[in-house]
Amino acid sequence: MKEITNFSFKIADRNLENYALPPEDPLGELSDFELGLRRFCYEWDHRVIVEIGEIQFTVFFDPDICMLLEDRFPEQIGQLEQGENIRIDFVESYEITVILTHEGEQLHCQLREFNDQHNQYNYKLDKQQVLGELRAVLMGVMILASQQGYITIEDIAEFIKPAFSSPMRV
């Protein structure tokens, strides 16, 4: 296993090529917040560059980050902070799974690529850095969505609450 290494999520430039259909809710099952997030991720799609150790890969707001948000991402961040292990899947744009498990005050990160070779990489990470990066990408997406008018500040405050052990002001 490689010693403590870098872990970063960086919101990059907009992706103007979108091959998917716009999000719809013909049955009216989604809240305004849920539909707003889906529309934002689709209409304001950005690249997100993920770097873990020497591995760098690109995912997108639509569909990857949108799916992550719908899969209770703030709760996962809170669980990680509380000592639970989490798994983050990026199965659309880049077939990789990030598994974060606790080893004392550090995290063991296992990357599993699901391509022809099924590569696996192992890293030691600083828990506080990982939490900071995960929270930063969460807040970055929320702020952009709010600035573009897709979601409200009140909805953001409620949605992100599980990711922070102490109350946070938006």
Rosetta blueprint (number, residue, H / E / L):
1 M L
2 K E
3 E E
4 I E
5 T L
6 N L
7 F E
8 S E
9 F E
10 K E
11 I E
12 A E
13 D E
14 R E
15 N L
16 L L
17 E L
18 N L
19 Y L
20 A L
21 L L
22 P L
23 P L
24 E L
25 D L
26 P L
27 L L
28 G L
29 E L
30 L L
31 S L
32 D H
33 F H
34 E H
35 L H
36 G H
37 L H
38 R H
39 R H
40 F H
41 C H
42 Y H
43 E H
44 W L
45 D L
46 H E
47 R E
48 V E
49 I E
50 V E
51 E E
52 I E
53 G L
54 E L
55 I E
56 Q E
57 F E
58 T E
59 V E
60 F E
61 F H
62 D H
63 P H
64 D H
65 I H
66 C H
67 M H
68 L H
69 L H
70 E H
71 D L
72 R L
73 F H
74 P H
75 E H
76 Q H
77 I H
78 G H
79 Q H
80 L H
81 E H
82 Q L
83 G L
84 E L
85 N L
86 I E
87 R E
88 I E
89 D E
90 F E
91 V L
92 E L
93 S L
94 Y L
95 E L
96 I E
97 T E
98 V E
99 I E
100 L E
101 T E
102 H E
103 E E
104 G L
105 E L
106 Q E
107 L E
108 H E
109 C E
110 Q E
111 L E
112 R E
113 E E
114 F L
115 N L
116 D L
117 Q L
118 H L
119 N L
120 Q E
121 Y E
122 N E
123 Y E
124 K E
125 L E
126 D E
127 K H
128 Q H
129 Q H
130 V H
131 L H
132 G H
133 E H
134 L H
135 R H
136 A H
137 V H
138 L H
139 M H
140 G H
141 V H
142 M H
143 I H
144 L H
145 A H
146 S H
147 Q H
148 Q L
149 G L
150 Y L
151 I L
152 T L
153 I H
154 E H
155 D H
156 I H
157 A H
158 E H
159 F H
160 I H
161 K H
162 P H
163 A H
164 F L
165 S L
166 S L
167 P L
168 M L
169 R L
170 V L
